[in-house]
Amino acid sequence: MYYLVTIGYETEQMDREGNPRVKKVKYVLQAESVEEATIVASKYRSGDVRSSESISIAKMPIECVIDEKNTPEYYKS
């Protein structure tokens, strides 16, 4: 299954109240459950020095991904 994970990264810019602004970035993640997606996203975030948090994780209605790695027969010349 595929999940859409939204991660918020704090930026150096401040809002009117003096709090850091958050830049939201979306990632597509392959996992068997929401719990696994949460763990993978957390490990991904741990490799970044910026302060961040997972904002949302939503199941994506994708059957399969057609790309050069998964289905190379469609990409041959």
mmCIF file of the N, C-alpha and C atoms, coordinates in Angstrom:
data_MODEL
# 
_entry.id   MODEL 
# 
loop_
_atom_site.group_PDB 
_atom_site.id 
_atom_site.type_symbol 
_atom_site.label_atom_id 
_atom_site.label_alt_id 
_atom_site.label_comp_id 
_atom_site.label_asym_id 
_atom_site.label_entity_id 
_atom_site.label_seq_id 
_atom_site.pdbx_PDB_ins_code 
_atom_site.Cartn_x 
_atom_site.Cartn_y 
_atom_site.Cartn_z 
_atom_site.occupancy 
_atom_site.B_iso_or_equiv 
_atom_site.pdbx_formal_charge 
_atom_site.auth_seq_id 
_atom_site.auth_comp_id 
_atom_site.auth_asym_id 
_atom_site.auth_atom_id 
_atom_site.pdbx_PDB_model_num 
ATOM 1   N N  . MET A 1 1  ? 0.837  -1.169 0.000   1.00 0.00 ? 1  MET A N  1 
ATOM 2   C CA . MET A 1 1  ? 0.000  0.000  0.000   1.00 0.00 ? 1  MET A CA 1 
ATOM 3   C C  . MET A 1 1  ? 0.889  1.242  0.000   1.00 0.00 ? 1  MET A C  1 
ATOM 4   N N  . TYR A 1 2  ? 0.320  2.314  -0.475  1.00 0.00 ? 2  TYR A N  1 
ATOM 5   C CA . TYR A 1 2  ? 1.037  3.577  -0.529  1.00 0.00 ? 2  TYR A CA 1 
ATOM 6   C C  . TYR A 1 2  ? 0.346  4.590  0.372   1.00 0.00 ? 2  TYR A C  1 
ATOM 7   N N  . TYR A 1 3  ? 1.167  5.413  1.019   1.00 0.00 ? 3  TYR A N  1 
ATOM 8   C CA . TYR A 1 3  ? 0.662  6.427  1.935   1.00 0.00 ? 3  TYR A CA 1 
ATOM 9   C C  . TYR A 1 3  ? 1.238  7.782  1.555   1.00 0.00 ? 3  TYR A C  1 
ATOM 10  N N  . LEU A 1 4  ? 0.428  8.812  1.716   1.00 0.00 ? 4  LEU A N  1 
ATOM 11  C CA . LEU A 1 4  ? 0.884  10.178 1.515   1.00 0.00 ? 4  LEU A CA 1 
ATOM 12  C C  . LEU A 1 4  ? 1.221  10.736 2.893   1.00 0.00 ? 4  LEU A C  1 
ATOM 13  N N  . VAL A 1 5  ? 2.504  11.003 3.107   1.00 0.00 ? 5  VAL A N  1 
ATOM 14  C CA . VAL A 1 5  ? 2.987  11.485 4.395   1.00 0.00 ? 5  VAL A CA 1 
ATOM 15  C C  . VAL A 1 5  ? 3.335  12.964 4.253   1.00 0.00 ? 5  VAL A C  1 
ATOM 16  N N  . THR A 1 6  ? 2.766  13.791 5.111   1.00 0.00 ? 6  THR A N  1 
ATOM 17  C CA . THR A 1 6  ? 3.074  15.210 5.131   1.00 0.00 ? 6  THR A CA 1 
ATOM 18  C C  . THR A 1 6  ? 3.956  15.482 6.335   1.00 0.00 ? 6  THR A C  1 
ATOM 19  N N  . ILE A 1 7  ? 5.141  16.046 6.063   1.00 0.00 ? 7  ILE A N  1 
ATOM 20  C CA . ILE A 1 7  ? 6.096  16.372 7.117   1.00 0.00 ? 7  ILE A CA 1 
ATOM 21  C C  . ILE A 1 7  ? 6.275  17.883 7.146   1.00 0.00 ? 7  ILE A C  1 
ATOM 22  N N  . GLY A 1 8  ? 6.225  18.445 8.337   1.00 0.00 ? 8  GLY A N  1 
ATOM 23  C CA . GLY A 1 8  ? 6.434  19.881 8.514   1.00 0.00 ? 8  GLY A CA 1 
ATOM 24  C C  . GLY A 1 8  ? 7.846  20.147 8.991   1.00 0.00 ? 8  GLY A C  1 
ATOM 25  N N  . TYR A 1 9  ? 8.580  20.980 8.250   1.00 0.00 ? 9  TYR A N  1 
ATOM 26  C CA . TYR A 1 9  ? 9.939  21.368 8.620   1.00 0.00 ? 9  TYR A CA 1 
ATOM 27  C C  . TYR A 1 9  ? 9.917  22.820 9.082   1.00 0.00 ? 9  TYR A C  1 
ATOM 28  N N  . GLU A 1 10 ? 10.519 23.094 10.235  1.00 0.00 ? 10 GLU A N  1 
ATOM 29  C CA . GLU A 1 10 ? 10.607 24.470 10.708  1.00 0.00 ? 10 GLU A CA 1 
ATOM 30  C C  . GLU A 1 10 ? 11.614 25.217 9.850   1.00 0.00 ? 10 GLU A C  1 
ATOM 31  N N  . THR A 1 11 ? 11.276 26.469 9.504   1.00 0.00 ? 11 THR A N  1 
ATOM 32  C CA . THR A 1 11 ? 12.177 27.319 8.732   1.00 0.00 ? 11 THR A CA 1 
ATOM 33  C C  . THR A 1 11 ? 12.752 28.396 9.650   1.00 0.00 ? 11 THR A C  1 
ATOM 34  N N  . GLU A 1 12 ? 13.675 29.180 9.129   1.00 0.00 ? 12 GLU A N  1 
ATOM 35  C CA . GLU A 1 12 ? 14.259 30.261 9.918   1.00 0.00 ? 12 GLU A CA 1 
ATOM 36  C C  . GLU A 1 12 ? 13.359 31.485 9.972   1.00 0.00 ? 12 GLU A C  1 
ATOM 37  N N  . GLN A 1 13 ? 12.346 31.540 9.126   1.00 0.00 ? 13 GLN A N  1 
ATOM 38  C CA . GLN A 1 13 ? 11.425 32.675 9.118   1.00 0.00 ? 13 GLN A CA 1 
ATOM 39  C C  . GLN A 1 13 ? 10.471 32.570 10.297  1.00 0.00 ? 13 GLN A C  1 
ATOM 40  N N  . MET A 1 14 ? 10.088 33.730 10.823  1.00 0.00 ? 14 MET A N  1 
ATOM 41  C CA . MET A 1 14 ? 9.174  33.777 11.963  1.00 0.00 ? 14 MET A CA 1 
ATOM 42  C C  . MET A 1 14 ? 7.828  34.346 11.528  1.00 0.00 ? 14 MET A C  1 
ATOM 43  N N  . ASP A 1 15 ? 6.754  33.892 12.187  1.00 0.00 ? 15 ASP A N  1 
ATOM 44  C CA . ASP A 1 15 ? 5.438  34.462 11.925  1.00 0.00 ? 15 ASP A CA 1 
ATOM 45  C C  . ASP A 1 15 ? 5.231  35.678 12.829  1.00 0.00 ? 15 ASP A C  1 
ATOM 46  N N  . ARG A 1 16 ? 4.049  36.233 12.829  1.00 0.00 ? 16 ARG A N  1 
ATOM 47  C CA . ARG A 1 16 ? 3.771  37.453 13.598  1.00 0.00 ? 16 ARG A CA 1 
ATOM 48  C C  . ARG A 1 16 ? 3.939  37.263 15.103  1.00 0.00 ? 16 ARG A C  1 
ATOM 49  N N  . GLU A 1 17 ? 3.689  36.063 15.589  1.00 0.00 ? 17 GLU A N  1 
ATOM 50  C CA . GLU A 1 17 ? 3.819  35.794 17.021  1.00 0.00 ? 17 GLU A CA 1 
ATOM 51  C C  . GLU A 1 17 ? 5.249  35.413 17.417  1.00 0.00 ? 17 GLU A C  1 
ATOM 52  N N  . GLY A 1 18 ? 6.157  35.321 16.455  1.00 0.00 ? 18 GLY A N  1 
ATOM 53  C CA . GLY A 1 18 ? 7.539  34.963 16.741  1.00 0.00 ? 18 GLY A CA 1 
ATOM 54  C C  . GLY A 1 18 ? 7.830  33.477 16.695  1.00 0.00 ? 18 GLY A C  1 
ATOM 55  N N  . ASN A 1 19 ? 6.866  32.691 16.235  1.00 0.00 ? 19 ASN A N  1 
ATOM 56  C CA . ASN A 1 19 ? 7.067  31.248 16.096  1.00 0.00 ? 19 ASN A CA 1 
ATOM 57  C C  . ASN A 1 19 ? 7.666  30.943 14.726  1.00 0.00 ? 19 ASN A C  1 
ATOM 58  N N  . PRO A 1 20 ? 8.505  29.911 14.642  1.00 0.00 ? 20 PRO A N  1 
ATOM 59  C CA . PRO A 1 20 ? 9.073  29.563 13.326  1.00 0.00 ? 20 PRO A CA 1 
ATOM 60  C C  . PRO A 1 20 ? 7.978  29.102 12.362  1.00 0.00 ? 20 PRO A C  1 
ATOM 61  N N  . ARG A 1 21 ? 8.108  29.519 11.111  1.00 0.00 ? 21 ARG A N  1 
ATOM 62  C CA . ARG A 1 21 ? 7.164  29.059 10.083  1.00 0.00 ? 21 ARG A CA 1 
ATOM 63  C C  . ARG A 1 21 ? 7.472  27.610 9.739   1.00 0.00 ? 21 ARG A C  1 
ATOM 64  N N  . VAL A 1 22 ? 6.435  26.890 9.336   1.00 0.00 ? 22 VAL A N  1 
ATOM 65  C CA . VAL A 1 22 ? 6.585  25.482 8.986   1.00 0.00 ? 22 VAL A CA 1 
ATOM 66  C C  . VAL A 1 22 ? 6.361  25.309 7.489   1.00 0.00 ? 22 VAL A C  1 
ATOM 67  N N  . LYS A 1 23 ? 7.313  24.644 6.834   1.00 0.00 ? 23 LYS A N  1 
ATOM 68  C CA . LYS A 1 23 ? 7.184  24.313 5.412   1.00 0.00 ? 23 LYS A CA 1 
ATOM 69  C C  . LYS A 1 23 ? 6.708  22.874 5.331   1.00 0.00 ? 23 LYS A C  1 
ATOM 70  N N  . LYS A 1 24 ? 5.545  22.651 4.698   1.00 0.00 ? 24 LYS A N  1 
ATOM 71  C CA . LYS A 1 24 ? 4.975  21.310 4.585   1.00 0.00 ? 24 LYS A CA 1 
ATOM 72  C C  . LYS A 1 24 ? 5.445  20.655 3.287   1.00 0.00 ? 24 LYS A C  1 
ATOM 73  N N  . VAL A 1 25 ? 5.981  19.441 3.421   1.00 0.00 ? 25 VAL A N  1 
ATOM 74  C CA . VAL A 1 25 ? 6.480  18.685 2.280   1.00 0.00 ? 25 VAL A CA 1 
ATOM 75  C C  . VAL A 1 25 ? 5.765  17.337 2.275   1.00 0.00 ? 25 VAL A C  1 
ATOM 76  N N  . LYS A 1 26 ? 5.330  16.894 1.090   1.00 0.00 ? 26 LYS A N  1 
ATOM 77  C CA . LYS A 1 26 ? 4.591  15.631 0.981   1.00 0.00 ? 26 LYS A CA 1 
ATOM 78  C C  . LYS A 1 26 ? 5.465  14.567 0.326   1.00 0.00 ? 26 LYS A C  1 
ATOM 79  N N  . TYR A 1 27 ? 5.383  13.354 0.879   1.00 0.00 ? 27 TYR A N  1 
ATOM 80  C CA . TYR A 1 27 ? 6.137  12.212 0.387   1.00 0.00 ? 27 TYR A CA 1 
ATOM 81  C C  . TYR A 1 27 ? 5.181  11.039 0.174   1.00 0.00 ? 27 TYR A C  1 
ATOM 82  N N  . VAL A 1 28 ? 5.415  10.254 -0.872  1.00 0.00 ? 28 VAL A N  1 
ATOM 83  C CA . VAL A 1 28 ? 4.682  9.003  -1.076  1.00 0.00 ? 28 VAL A CA 1 
ATOM 84  C C  . VAL A 1 28 ? 5.571  7.902  -0.514  1.00 0.00 ? 28 VAL A C  1 
ATOM 85  N N  . LEU A 1 29 ? 4.977  7.094  0.344   1.00 0.00 ? 29 LEU A N  1 
ATOM 86  C CA . LEU A 1 29 ? 5.722  6.075  1.064   1.00 0.00 ? 29 LEU A CA 1 
ATOM 87  C C  . LEU A 1 29 ? 5.042  4.732  0.882   1.00 0.00 ? 29 LEU A C  1 
ATOM 88  N N  . GLN A 1 30 ? 5.805  3.681  0.682   1.00 0.00 ? 30 GLN A N  1 
ATOM 89  C CA . GLN A 1 30 ? 5.235  2.337  0.574   1.00 0.00 ? 30 GLN A CA 1 
ATOM 90  C C  . GLN A 1 30 ? 5.386  1.643  1.921   1.00 0.00 ? 30 GLN A C  1 
ATOM 91  N N  . ALA A 1 31 ? 4.270  1.135  2.445   1.00 0.00 ? 31 ALA A N  1 
ATOM 92  C CA . ALA A 1 31 ? 4.281  0.447  3.735   1.00 0.00 ? 31 ALA A CA 1 
ATOM 93  C C  . ALA A 1 31 ? 3.078  -0.484 3.808   1.00 0.00 ? 31 ALA A C  1 
ATOM 94  N N  . GLU A 1 32 ? 3.103  -1.403 4.763   1.00 0.00 ? 32 GLU A N  1 
ATOM 95  C CA . GLU A 1 32 ? 2.009  -2.353 4.940   1.00 0.00 ? 32 GLU A CA 1 
ATOM 96  C C  . GLU A 1 32 ? 0.908  -1.830 5.853   1.00 0.00 ? 32 GLU A C  1 
ATOM 97  N N  . SER A 1 33 ? 1.217  -0.797 6.660   1.00 0.00 ? 33 SER A N  1 
ATOM 98  C CA . SER A 1 33 ? 0.234  -0.259 7.596   1.00 0.00 ? 33 SER A CA 1 
ATOM 99  C C  . SER A 1 33 ? 0.591  1.183  7.939   1.00 0.00 ? 33 SER A C  1 
ATOM 100 N N  . VAL A 1 34 ? -0.325 1.858  8.592   1.00 0.00 ? 34 VAL A N  1 
ATOM 101 C CA . VAL A 1 34 ? -0.067 3.226  9.042   1.00 0.00 ? 34 VAL A CA 1 
ATOM 102 C C  . VAL A 1 34 ? 1.077  3.233  10.053  1.00 0.00 ? 34 VAL A C  1 
ATOM 103 N N  . GLU A 1 35 ? 1.101  2.228  10.910  1.00 0.00 ? 35 GLU A N  1 
ATOM 104 C CA . GLU A 1 35 ? 2.174  2.134  11.900  1.00 0.00 ? 35 GLU A CA 1 
ATOM 105 C C  . GLU A 1 35 ? 3.540  2.029  11.237  1.00 0.00 ? 35 GLU A C  1 
ATOM 106 N N  . GLU A 1 36 ? 3.635  1.176  10.201  1.00 0.00 ? 36 GLU A N  1 
ATOM 107 C CA . GLU A 1 36 ? 4.911  1.041  9.497   1.00 0.00 ? 36 GLU A CA 1 
ATOM 108 C C  . GLU A 1 36 ? 5.266  2.337  8.779   1.00 0.00 ? 36 GLU A C  1 
ATOM 109 N N  . ALA A 1 37 ? 4.288  2.994  8.178   1.00 0.00 ? 37 ALA A N  1 
ATOM 110 C CA . ALA A 1 37 ? 4.532  4.272  7.506   1.00 0.00 ? 37 ALA A CA 1 
ATOM 111 C C  . ALA A 1 37 ? 5.042  5.311  8.500   1.00 0.00 ? 37 ALA A C  1 
ATOM 112 N N  . THR A 1 38 ? 4.486  5.307  9.710   1.00 0.00 ? 38 THR A N  1 
ATOM 113 C CA . THR A 1 38 ? 4.917  6.239  10.747  1.00 0.00 ? 38 THR A CA 1 
ATOM 114 C C  . THR A 1 38 ? 6.365  5.976  11.139  1.00 0.00 ? 38 THR A C  1 
ATOM 115 N N  . ILE A 1 39 ? 6.723  4.715  11.281  1.00 0.00 ? 39 ILE A N  1 
ATOM 116 C CA . ILE A 1 39 ? 8.092  4.346  11.656  1.00 0.00 ? 39 ILE A CA 1 
ATOM 117 C C  . ILE A 1 39 ? 9.080  4.735  10.558  1.00 0.00 ? 39 ILE A C  1 
ATOM 118 N N  . VAL A 1 40 ? 8.736  4.443  9.309   1.00 0.00 ? 40 VAL A N  1 
ATOM 119 C CA . VAL A 1 40 ? 9.622  4.766  8.182   1.00 0.00 ? 40 VAL A CA 1 
ATOM 120 C C  . VAL A 1 40 ? 9.791  6.281  8.060   1.00 0.00 ? 40 VAL A C  1 
ATOM 121 N N  . ALA A 1 41 ? 8.697  7.028  8.192   1.00 0.00 ? 41 ALA A N  1 
ATOM 122 C CA . ALA A 1 41 ? 8.774  8.495  8.115   1.00 0.00 ? 41 ALA A CA 1 
ATOM 123 C C  . ALA A 1 41 ? 9.635  9.043  9.249   1.00 0.00 ? 41 ALA A C  1 
ATOM 124 N N  . SER A 1 42 ? 9.516  8.475  10.426  1.00 0.00 ? 42 SER A N  1 
ATOM 125 C CA . SER A 1 42 ? 10.314 8.914  11.570  1.00 0.00 ? 42 SER A CA 1 
ATOM 126 C C  . SER A 1 42 ? 11.797 8.665  11.326  1.00 0.00 ? 42 SER A C  1 
ATOM 127 N N  . LYS A 1 43 ? 12.141 7.498  10.781  1.00 0.00 ? 43 LYS A N  1 
ATOM 128 C CA . LYS A 1 43 ? 13.538 7.191  10.459  1.00 0.00 ? 43 LYS A CA 1 
ATOM 129 C C  . LYS A 1 43 ? 14.058 8.146  9.387   1.00 0.00 ? 43 LYS A C  1 
ATOM 130 N N  . TYR A 1 44 ? 13.210 8.455  8.401   1.00 0.00 ? 44 TYR A N  1 
ATOM 131 C CA . TYR A 1 44 ? 13.594 9.393  7.345   1.00 0.00 ? 44 TYR A CA 1 
ATOM 132 C C  . TYR A 1 44 ? 13.875 10.770 7.938   1.00 0.00 ? 44 TYR A C  1 
ATOM 133 N N  . ARG A 1 45 ? 13.003 11.228 8.837   1.00 0.00 ? 45 ARG A N  1 
ATOM 134 C CA . ARG A 1 45 ? 13.161 12.540 9.461   1.00 0.00 ? 45 ARG A CA 1 
ATOM 135 C C  . ARG A 1 45 ? 14.389 12.595 10.356  1.00 0.00 ? 45 ARG A C  1 
ATOM 136 N N  . SER A 1 46 ? 14.767 11.481 10.964  1.00 0.00 ? 46 SER A N  1 
ATOM 137 C CA . SER A 1 46 ? 15.905 11.477 11.891  1.00 0.00 ? 46 SER A CA 1 
ATOM 138 C C  . SER A 1 46 ? 17.229 11.769 11.173  1.00 0.00 ? 46 SER A C  1 
ATOM 139 N N  . GLY A 1 47 ? 17.273 11.564 9.878   1.00 0.00 ? 47 GLY A N  1 
ATOM 140 C CA . GLY A 1 47 ? 18.481 11.848 9.109   1.00 0.00 ? 47 GLY A CA 1 
ATOM 141 C C  . GLY A 1 47 ? 18.638 13.305 8.737   1.00 0.00 ? 47 GLY A C  1 
ATOM 142 N N  . ASP A 1 48 ? 17.703 14.146 9.134   1.00 0.00 ? 48 ASP A N  1 
ATOM 143 C CA . ASP A 1 48 ? 17.714 15.570 8.787   1.00 0.00 ? 48 ASP A CA 1 
ATOM 144 C C  . ASP A 1 48 ? 18.004 16.386 10.043  1.00 0.00 ? 48 ASP A C  1 
ATOM 145 N N  . VAL A 1 49 ? 18.817 17.420 9.911   1.00 0.00 ? 49 VAL A N  1 
ATOM 146 C CA . VAL A 1 49 ? 19.164 18.241 11.074  1.00 0.00 ? 49 VAL A CA 1 
ATOM 147 C C  . VAL A 1 49 ? 18.077 19.258 11.422  1.00 0.00 ? 49 VAL A C  1 
ATOM 148 N N  . ARG A 1 50 ? 17.159 19.511 10.494  1.00 0.00 ? 50 ARG A N  1 
ATOM 149 C CA . ARG A 1 50 ? 16.089 20.479 10.761  1.00 0.00 ? 50 ARG A CA 1 
ATOM 150 C C  . ARG A 1 50 ? 15.073 19.889 11.726  1.00 0.00 ? 50 ARG A C  1 
ATOM 151 N N  . SER A 1 51 ? 14.439 20.759 12.487  1.00 0.00 ? 51 SER A N  1 
ATOM 152 C CA . SER A 1 51 ? 13.363 20.326 13.370  1.00 0.00 ? 51 SER A CA 1 
ATOM 153 C C  . SER A 1 51 ? 12.146 20.006 12.504  1.00 0.00 ? 51 SER A C  1 
ATOM 154 N N  . SER A 1 52 ? 11.506 18.858 12.773  1.00 0.00 ? 52 SER A N  1 
ATOM 155 C CA . SER A 1 52 ? 10.384 18.447 11.929  1.00 0.00 ? 52 SER A CA 1 
ATOM 156 C C  . SER A 1 52 ? 9.406  17.605 12.721  1.00 0.00 ? 52 SER A C  1 
ATOM 157 N N  . GLU A 1 53 ? 8.230  17.436 12.135  1.00 0.00 ? 53 GLU A N  1 
ATOM 158 C CA . GLU A 1 53 ? 7.221  16.554 12.710  1.00 0.00 ? 53 GLU A CA 1 
ATOM 159 C C  . GLU A 1 53 ? 6.344  16.003 11.597  1.00 0.00 ? 53 GLU A C  1 
ATOM 160 N N  . SER A 1 54 ? 5.836  14.792 11.799  1.00 0.00 ? 54 SER A N  1 
ATOM 161 C CA . SER A 1 54 ? 4.875  14.222 10.857  1.00 0.00 ? 54 SER A CA 1 
ATOM 162 C C  . SER A 1 54 ? 3.529  14.882 11.127  1.00 0.00 ? 54 SER A C  1 
ATOM 163 N N  . ILE A 1 55 ? 2.956  15.486 10.099  1.00 0.00 ? 55 ILE A N  1 
ATOM 164 C CA . ILE A 1 55 ? 1.687  16.192 10.260  1.00 0.00 ? 55 ILE A CA 1 
ATOM 165 C C  . ILE A 1 55 ? 0.517  15.276 9.957   1.00 0.00 ? 55 ILE A C  1 
ATOM 166 N N  . SER A 1 56 ? 0.628  14.501 8.870   1.00 0.00 ? 56 SER A N  1 
ATOM 167 C CA . SER A 1 56 ? -0.463 13.585 8.534   1.00 0.00 ? 56 SER A CA 1 
ATOM 168 C C  . SER A 1 56 ? 0.059  12.414 7.720   1.00 0.00 ? 56 SER A C  1 
ATOM 169 N N  . ILE A 1 57 ? -0.672 11.305 7.830   1.00 0.00 ? 57 ILE A N  1 
ATOM 170 C CA . ILE A 1 57 ? -0.401 10.118 7.026   1.00 0.00 ? 57 ILE A CA 1 
ATOM 171 C C  . ILE A 1 57 ? -1.746 9.626  6.514   1.00 0.00 ? 57 ILE A C  1 
ATOM 172 N N  . ALA A 1 58 ? -1.889 9.569  5.185   1.00 0.00 ? 58 ALA A N  1 
ATOM 173 C CA . ALA A 1 58 ? -3.158 9.151  4.579   1.00 0.00 ? 58 ALA A CA 1 
ATOM 174 C C  . ALA A 1 58 ? -2.906 8.051  3.562   1.00 0.00 ? 58 ALA A C  1 
ATOM 175 N N  . LYS A 1 59 ? -3.786 7.064  3.552   1.00 0.00 ? 59 LYS A N  1 
ATOM 176 C CA . LYS A 1 59 ? -3.700 5.963  2.591   1.00 0.00 ? 59 LYS A CA 1 
ATOM 177 C C  . LYS A 1 59 ? -4.017 6.493  1.201   1.00 0.00 ? 59 LYS A C  1 
ATOM 178 N N  . MET A 1 60 ? -3.204 6.101  0.212   1.00 0.00 ? 60 MET A N  1 
ATOM 179 C CA . MET A 1 60 ? -3.426 6.543  -1.165  1.00 0.00 ? 60 MET A CA 1 
ATOM 180 C C  . MET A 1 60 ? -4.043 5.407  -1.967  1.00 0.00 ? 60 MET A C  1 
ATOM 181 N N  . PRO A 1 61 ? -5.037 5.721  -2.782  1.00 0.00 ? 61 PRO A N  1 
ATOM 182 C CA . PRO A 1 61 ? -5.691 4.685  -3.584  1.00 0.00 ? 61 PRO A CA 1 
ATOM 183 C C  . PRO A 1 61 ? -4.903 4.356  -4.857  1.00 0.00 ? 61 PRO A C  1 
ATOM 184 N N  . ILE A 1 62 ? -3.670 3.875  -4.698  1.00 0.00 ? 62 ILE A N  1 
ATOM 185 C CA . ILE A 1 62 ? -2.815 3.537  -5.838  1.00 0.00 ? 62 ILE A CA 1 
ATOM 186 C C  . ILE A 1 62 ? -2.665 2.021  -5.896  1.00 0.00 ? 62 ILE A C  1 
ATOM 187 N N  . GLU A 1 63 ? -2.985 1.446  -7.022  1.00 0.00 ? 63 GLU A N  1 
ATOM 188 C CA . GLU A 1 63 ? -2.867 0.004  -7.208  1.00 0.00 ? 63 GLU A CA 1 
ATOM 189 C C  . GLU A 1 63 ? -1.410 -0.406 -7.391  1.00 0.00 ? 63 GLU A C  1 
ATOM 190 N N  . CYS A 1 64 ? -0.702 0.290  -8.274  1.00 0.00 ? 64 CYS A N  1 
ATOM 191 C CA . CYS A 1 64 ? 0.699  -0.022 -8.504  1.00 0.00 ? 64 CYS A CA 1 
ATOM 192 C C  . CYS A 1 64 ? 1.372  1.181  -9.144  1.00 0.00 ? 64 CYS A C  1 
ATOM 193 N N  . VAL A 1 65 ? 2.693  1.208  -9.036  1.00 0.00 ? 65 VAL A N  1 
ATOM 194 C CA . VAL A 1 65 ? 3.478  2.285  -9.626  1.00 0.00 ? 65 VAL A CA 1 
ATOM 195 C C  . VAL A 1 65 ? 4.157  1.727  -10.866 1.00 0.00 ? 65 VAL A C  1 
ATOM 196 N N  . ILE A 1 66 ? 3.919  2.377  -11.986 1.00 0.00 ? 66 ILE A N  1 
ATOM 197 C CA . ILE A 1 66 ? 4.553  1.968  -13.241 1.00 0.00 ? 66 ILE A CA 1 
ATOM 198 C C  . ILE A 1 66 ? 5.752  2.882  -13.437 1.00 0.00 ? 66 ILE A C  1 
ATOM 199 N N  . ASP A 1 67 ? 6.916  2.317  -13.255 1.00 0.00 ? 67 ASP A N  1 
ATOM 200 C CA . ASP A 1 67 ? 8.140  3.075  -13.467 1.00 0.00 ? 67 ASP A CA 1 
ATOM 201 C C  . ASP A 1 67 ? 9.220  2.145  -14.004 1.00 0.00 ? 67 ASP A C  1 
ATOM 202 N N  . GLU A 1 68 ? 10.362 2.706  -14.288 1.00 0.00 ? 68 GLU A N  1 
ATOM 203 C CA . GLU A 1 68 ? 11.435 1.936  -14.921 1.00 0.00 ? 68 GLU A CA 1 
ATOM 204 C C  . GLU A 1 68 ? 11.960 0.811  -14.025 1.00 0.00 ? 68 GLU A C  1 
ATOM 205 N N  . LYS A 1 69 ? 11.912 0.993  -12.715 1.00 0.00 ? 69 LYS A N  1 
ATOM 206 C CA . LYS A 1 69 ? 12.409 -0.034 -11.793 1.00 0.00 ? 69 LYS A CA 1 
ATOM 207 C C  . LYS A 1 69 ? 11.400 -1.176 -11.641 1.00 0.00 ? 69 LYS A C  1 
ATOM 208 N N  . ASN A 1 70 ? 10.118 -0.858 -11.473 1.00 0.00 ? 70 ASN A N  1 
ATOM 209 C CA . ASN A 1 70 ? 9.091  -1.879 -11.244 1.00 0.00 ? 70 ASN A CA 1 
ATOM 210 C C  . ASN A 1 70 ? 8.653  -2.600 -12.515 1.00 0.00 ? 70 ASN A C  1 
ATOM 211 N N  . THR A 1 71 ? 8.595  -1.882 -13.612 1.00 0.00 ? 71 THR A N  1 
ATOM 212 C CA . THR A 1 71 ? 8.120  -2.453 -14.884 1.00 0.00 ? 71 THR A CA 1 
ATOM 213 C C  . THR A 1 71 ? 9.041  -2.006 -16.025 1.00 0.00 ? 71 THR A C  1 
ATOM 214 N N  . PRO A 1 72 ? 10.269 -2.516 -16.071 1.00 0.00 ? 72 PRO A N  1 
ATOM 215 C CA . PRO A 1 72 ? 11.225 -2.060 -17.081 1.00 0.00 ? 72 PRO A CA 1 
ATOM 216 C C  . PRO A 1 72 ? 10.831 -2.423 -18.506 1.00 0.00 ? 72 PRO A C  1 
ATOM 217 N N  . GLU A 1 73 ? 9.951  -3.430 -18.676 1.00 0.00 ? 73 GLU A N  1 
ATOM 218 C CA . GLU A 1 73 ? 9.565  -3.842 -20.036 1.00 0.00 ? 73 GLU A CA 1 
ATOM 219 C C  . GLU A 1 73 ? 8.853  -2.743 -20.806 1.00 0.00 ? 73 GLU A C  1 
ATOM 220 N N  . TYR A 1 74 ? 8.237  -1.793 -20.107 1.00 0.00 ? 74 TYR A N  1 
ATOM 221 C CA . TYR A 1 74 ? 7.529  -0.707 -20.775 1.00 0.00 ? 74 TYR A CA 1 
ATOM 222 C C  . TYR A 1 74 ? 8.475  0.432  -21.179 1.00 0.00 ? 74 TYR A C  1 
ATOM 223 N N  . TYR A 1 75 ? 9.688  0.400  -20.698 1.00 0.00 ? 75 TYR A N  1 
ATOM 224 C CA . TYR A 1 75 ? 10.633 1.488  -20.930 1.00 0.00 ? 75 TYR A CA 1 
ATOM 225 C C  . TYR A 1 75 ? 11.728 1.137  -21.918 1.00 0.00 ? 75 TYR A C  1 
ATOM 226 N N  . LYS A 1 76 ? 11.734 -0.073 -22.426 1.00 0.00 ? 76 LYS A N  1 
ATOM 227 C CA . LYS A 1 76 ? 12.750 -0.457 -23.410 1.00 0.00 ? 76 LYS A CA 1 
ATOM 228 C C  . LYS A 1 76 ? 12.449 0.202  -24.743 1.00 0.00 ? 76 LYS A C  1 
ATOM 229 N N  . SER A 1 77 ? 13.497 0.552  -25.416 1.00 0.00 ? 77 SER A N  1 
ATOM 230 C CA . SER A 1 77 ? 13.340 1.215  -26.721 1.00 0.00 ? 77 SER A CA 1 
ATOM 231 C C  . SER A 1 77 ? 13.058 0.234  -27.827 1.00 0.00 ? 77 SER A C  1 
# 
